[in-house]
Amino acid sequence: MTSVSRREKASHTLGAVQMSEFEYQLPSEQIAQRPVEPRDSARLLVDRGAEADPVDRHVRDLAFMVGPGDVVVMNETRVISARLRLTKDTGGAAEVLLLEPVRDGVWTALVKPSRRVRDGTSMRDATGRVLVKVRPGGDEGQRLVEVAVDGVPIVDAMGAVALDGLGEAPLPPYITERLDDPERYQTVFASRPGSVAAPTAGLHLTPELLERVRAAGASVEKVELIVGLDTFRPVMADDTEQHQMHTEYYSVPRPTMDACRAATRVVAIGTTTVRALESAAVGQLQGRTDLFITRGHDWRVVDVMMTNFHMPRSTLLVMIDAFVGTRWRSIYATAADRGYRFLSFGDAMLLERSSPYGSASC
């Protein structure tokens, strides 16, 4: 398994970009707390370039915007029940957010309250069973934990599905309302469990819409990128060169890449799909990537992106800037003025690549 690093791509960027350029005002009332129903009734702001105003559509209209020669690609990862609400042996409440398996039964995790949870601490679920033990190790605020029921490991490096019934999907902290149906934080095409956050643009798609996309002459393909928390976190560094992306596992099937290479247009559903495809284009079809797509990125695969509206100072917003330039500001301002809903359960936009920073490679 190989790794694609942002350092390998440094020659394609334009140097450090100040993260202050990716700040914008996001009133709390613009943050969607619940997804709309049906899924494809979400609004879709269609960008038409610098010379024309964006057009208001709905995600269900995507089938009218694609045709023969287009390849629509989605991230089929499934969100795991990674948030465990537990009780320490001392009686205090604790929360463990599992991030990624490192070996049988042992995961990297975020633990709250971390400073008061020592190595060796056992934590129990609501039935009184010991479910988590904190092990020595971990860095950058992360801990190592063993996940087991009374000492018997229940989750190995490929068995995240065993968490079902023990934990809950880790909704982003800005979503404060309870989600009645946990499947609403999964895409309809979700497959192998692994991610701790949903590929949110894919939440808008329905089986019926995908059938209409195929009927329009476009093909539909899938990739996998295991989404970690780092993808969505605000960047705390002053500039892009100082930010270190954590690696994430990705896999692009050979038929998907072949279809993309033969396509007239590649339409990526979500930034995680973009990252998987662009990583595969400069590395292997499967591996780990810490590719940070910034200004001057040498676009090799993706022509069109459907994506939600992202957090200020996020790596995803930096990617949008690399895709359409600083014009993202006017797109976001238009969306806000027209009442679009932002972030994970919000509306979406459809962007054609028009980066002023560089052109795509063959």
C-alpha positions in Angstrom: 0.0 0.0 0.0 1.4 3.4 -1.0 1.0 6.9 0.3 0.3 10.1 -1.5 1.8 13.1 0.2 1.1 16.8 -0.1 4.9 17.1 -0.1 5.1 15.2 -3.4 2.8 17.9 -4.9 4.5 20.9 -3.5 5.9 21.9 -6.9 2.4 22.3 -8.2 1.2 24.8 -5.6 1.8 28.6 -5.4 3.3 28.6 -2.0 1.8 29.4 1.4 -1.7 31.0 1.4 -2.9 32.9 4.5 -5.8 31.1 6.2 -7.3 34.5 7.0 -8.4 34.5 3.3 -10.8 31.6 4.1 -12.7 33.3 6.9 -16.3 34.4 6.4 -19.3 35.2 8.6 -21.5 32.1 9.2 -24.6 33.0 11.4 -25.9 30.1 13.4 -29.3 30.3 11.8 -27.7 29.4 8.4 -26.4 26.1 9.8 -28.8 23.3 8.9 -29.8 21.2 11.9 -31.9 18.7 10.0 -31.7 17.3 6.5 -34.6 18.0 4.1 -36.9 15.3 2.8 -36.8 13.8 0.3 -33.0 13.8 0.1 -32.9 15.2 -3.5 -35.2 18.2 -2.6 -32.1 20.0 -1.2 -31.4 23.2 -3.1 -28.5 23.3 -5.6 -26.8 26.5 -6.5 -25.4 26.1 -10.0 -22.4 28.3 -10.7 -22.2 29.6 -14.3 -18.8 31.4 -14.1 -17.7 34.9 -13.4 -19.8 36.5 -16.1 -23.3 35.2 -15.0 -25.2 34.9 -11.8 -25.6 31.4 -10.2 -28.9 29.7 -11.0 -31.2 28.2 -8.3 -32.0 24.5 -8.8 -32.5 21.4 -6.7 -30.4 18.3 -6.5 -33.1 16.3 -8.2 -32.3 18.4 -11.3 -28.8 16.9 -11.6 -30.1 14.4 -14.1 -30.9 17.2 -16.5 -27.3 18.6 -16.2 -25.4 15.4 -17.2 -25.4 13.3 -20.3 -23.4 10.9 -22.5 -19.7 11.1 -21.8 -20.2 12.2 -18.2 -19.0 10.1 -15.3 -20.6 10.8 -11.9 -18.4 9.5 -9.1 -19.4 9.0 -5.4 -17.7 8.0 -2.2 -19.3 4.8 -0.9 -17.8 4.8 2.6 -20.1 4.2 5.5 -20.1 6.0 8.9 -19.3 3.9 11.9 -21.0 4.2 15.3 -17.9 5.7 16.6 -19.1 7.8 19.5 -19.3 5.8 22.8 -20.9 7.4 25.9 -19.4 5.6 28.9 -18.9 5.7 32.6 -15.5 5.5 34.4 -15.0 3.1 37.3 -15.0 6.2 39.5 -18.5 6.9 38.4 -17.7 10.0 36.2 -19.0 10.3 32.7 -16.7 10.0 29.7 -17.0 10.0 25.9 -14.8 8.1 23.5 -14.7 9.0 19.8 -13.0 6.2 17.9 -11.0 7.4 14.9 -9.2 4.6 13.3 -8.1 1.0 14.0 -4.4 0.4 14.4 -4.4 -3.3 15.3 -6.9 -5.9 16.4 -9.1 -4.3 19.0 -7.0 -1.1 19.4 -8.0 2.2 18.0 -6.8 5.8 18.0 -9.5 7.9 19.7 -10.4 11.2 21.2 -11.3 10.9 24.9 -13.3 13.4 27.0 -12.3 14.6 29.5 -8.9 13.6 28.3 -6.8 15.1 31.0 -8.7 13.3 33.7 -8.6 9.9 32.1 -5.3 8.2 32.9 -3.7 5.3 31.0 -5.2 2.0 32.3 -8.7 3.5 32.9 -11.6 1.2 32.3 -14.9 2.5 31.0 -18.3 0.8 31.1 -21.4 1.0 28.9 -25.0 1.5 30.2 -25.3 -2.2 31.0 -22.2 -2.1 33.2 -19.9 -4.0 30.8 -16.3 -2.9 30.5 -16.2 -1.7 26.9 -13.0 0.5 26.7 -9.6 0.5 28.3 -7.2 3.4 27.8 -3.7 2.2 26.7 -0.4 4.1 26.7 0.4 5.9 23.5 -1.1 8.3 21.1 -0.1 11.8 20.0 -1.5 15.2 18.9 -4.3 14.9 21.5 -5.3 11.4 20.5 -5.3 8.4 22.8 -5.0 4.6 22.2 -7.9 2.6 23.4 -8.8 -1.1 23.4 -12.4 -1.8 22.5 -13.7 -5.0 24.1 -16.6 -6.5 26.0 -15.3 -7.6 29.4 -11.9 -8.2 27.9 -12.9 -9.9 24.7 -12.1 -7.8 21.6 -15.1 -7.2 19.5 -13.6 -4.9 16.8 -10.6 -5.9 14.7 -8.9 -3.7 12.0 -11.6 -4.6 9.5 -14.6 -5.1 11.7 -16.0 -1.6 12.5 -19.5 -2.8 11.9 -19.3 -4.6 15.2 -19.8 -1.2 16.8 -23.5 -1.1 15.8 -25.6 -1.1 18.9 -22.8 0.0 21.1 -22.2 3.5 19.9 -23.8 6.2 17.8 -22.8 8.1 14.6 -20.6 11.1 15.5 -22.6 14.0 14.2 -20.6 17.3 13.9 -20.6 19.5 17.0 -22.5 22.3 15.2 -25.5 20.0 14.8 -27.3 20.3 18.2 -30.6 18.6 17.4 -31.1 14.9 17.8 -31.3 12.9 14.5 -34.4 10.6 14.7 -33.2 8.3 12.0 -29.4 7.4 12.1 -29.5 6.2 8.5 -30.1 9.8 7.5 -26.4 10.4 8.2 -25.5 7.7 5.7 -25.6 7.8 1.9 -28.1 5.5 0.2 -25.1 3.7 -1.4 -22.9 3.4 1.7 -20.9 0.2 1.8 -18.0 -0.9 4.0 -18.0 0.9 7.4 -15.0 3.0 8.3 -15.6 6.7 8.3 -16.2 9.0 11.3 -17.9 11.6 9.2 -20.3 11.3 6.3 -19.4 12.3 2.7 -22.1 14.9 3.0 -22.7 15.8 -0.7 -23.7 12.2 -1.2 -26.4 12.5 1.4 -28.6 14.3 -1.2 -28.7 11.4 -3.7 -31.4 8.9 -4.0 -31.7 5.6 -6.0 -34.3 7.2 -8.2 -32.1 10.2 -9.0 -29.1 7.9 -9.8 -31.3 5.9 -12.2 -32.3 9.1 -13.9 -28.6 10.1 -14.2 -27.9 6.8 -15.9 -31.0 7.2 -18.1 -29.6 10.6 -19.2 -26.5 8.7 -20.6 -24.0 9.3 -17.8 -22.3 6.5 -16.0 -22.2 6.2 -12.2 -19.0 5.0 -10.5 -17.8 4.7 -6.9 -14.6 5.2 -4.9 -13.8 4.9 -1.2 -12.2 7.4 1.0 -12.3 6.8 4.8 -13.3 10.2 6.1 -11.5 11.4 9.2 -12.2 14.3 11.5 -9.2 16.2 10.1 -11.0 16.7 6.8 -13.6 18.9 8.4 -11.7 20.6 11.2 -10.9 24.3 11.0 -7.2 24.9 10.2 -5.5 26.5 13.2 -2.2 27.3 11.4 -1.6 30.8 10.0 -1.1 29.5 6.4 -1.6 26.4 4.3 2.1 25.4 4.4 2.0 25.1 8.2 -1.0 22.7 8.2 -0.3 19.0 8.3 -3.1 16.8 6.9 -3.6 13.4 8.6 -3.5 10.5 6.2 -6.7 8.8 5.1 -7.2 5.5 3.4 -8.6 5.6 -0.2 -9.4 3.1 -3.0 -10.3 3.8 -6.6 -11.3 0.7 -8.5 -9.6 0.2 -11.8 -12.9 0.4 -13.7 -13.7 3.8 -12.1 -10.3 5.2 -13.1 -10.6 3.9 -16.6 -14.1 5.4 -16.9 -12.7 8.8 -15.7 -9.8 8.7 -18.1 -12.3 8.1 -21.0 -14.9 10.6 -19.8 -15.9 13.9 -21.4 -16.5 15.2 -17.9 -15.9 13.8 -14.5 -18.5 15.0 -12.0 -17.3 14.3 -8.4 -20.0 14.1 -5.7 -18.2 15.7 -2.7 -14.7 16.8 -1.8 -13.8 13.4 -0.4 -14.4 11.9 -3.9 -12.3 14.7 -5.3 -9.5 13.8 -3.0 -9.6 10.1 -3.7 -9.6 10.7 -7.5 -6.8 13.3 -7.5 -4.7 11.1 -5.1 -5.1 8.1 -7.4 -4.1 10.2 -10.4 -0.6 11.0 -8.9 -0.1 7.7 -6.9 -1.5 4.3 -6.8 -5.2 3.3 -7.0 -5.2 2.3 -3.3 -3.3 3.6 -0.4 -3.1 6.4 2.1 -3.1 10.1 1.3 -2.4 13.3 3.1 -2.9 15.3 -0.2 -3.8 18.9 0.7 -5.4 20.5 -2.4 -4.4 24.2 -2.5 -3.9 26.9 -5.0 -2.0 25.8 -8.1 -3.1 22.2 -7.7 -2.5 20.4 -11.0 -6.0 19.1 -11.7 -5.9 15.7 -13.4 -9.3 14.2 -13.1 -12.2 16.3 -11.8 -14.0 18.7 -14.0 -17.2 19.3 -12.0 -17.8 19.2 -8.3 -21.1 18.9 -6.4 -20.4 19.9 -2.8 -22.0 21.3 0.3 -21.1 24.7 1.8 -18.1 24.3 4.1 -16.9 25.7 7.4 -14.7 28.8 7.5 -10.9 28.1 7.6 -11.4 24.4 6.5 -9.3 22.4 4.2 -12.4 21.9 2.1 -12.8 25.6 1.5 -9.2 25.8 0.5 -10.0 23.1 -2.1 -12.9 25.1 -3.4 -10.6 28.1 -3.8 -8.2 25.9 -5.8 -11.1 24.8 -8.0 -12.8 28.1 -8.8 -10.5 30.8 -7.4 -11.4 33.5 -5.0 -14.8 33.7 -6.7 -16.0 31.3 -4.0 -16.6 34.3 -1.9 -19.3 35.7 -4.2 -20.8 32.2 -4.6 -21.1 31.9 -0.8 -22.4 35.4 -0.5 -25.1 34.7 -3.1 -26.0 31.5 -1.3 -26.4 33.3 2.0 -28.5 36.1 0.5 -30.8 33.5 -1.1 -31.3 31.6 2.1 -29.3 28.5 1.3 -28.6 26.1 4.3 -25.0 25.5 5.1 -22.7 22.6 6.3 -23.4 18.9 6.6 -27.2 18.8 6.5 -27.4 21.9 4.3 -27.9 22.6 0.6 -25.3 22.1 -2.2 -23.6 23.8 -5.1 -22.5 22.6 -8.5 -19.1 24.0 -9.6 -17.2 23.7 -12.9 -13.5 23.9 -12.6 -12.3 27.4 -13.5 -9.2 27.9 -11.4 -7.2 30.9 -12.3 -4.1 29.4 -10.6 -3.3 26.7 -13.1 -4.6 24.3 -15.7 -5.3 20.6 -15.6 -2.8 17.9 -16.6 -3.4 15.1 -19.0 
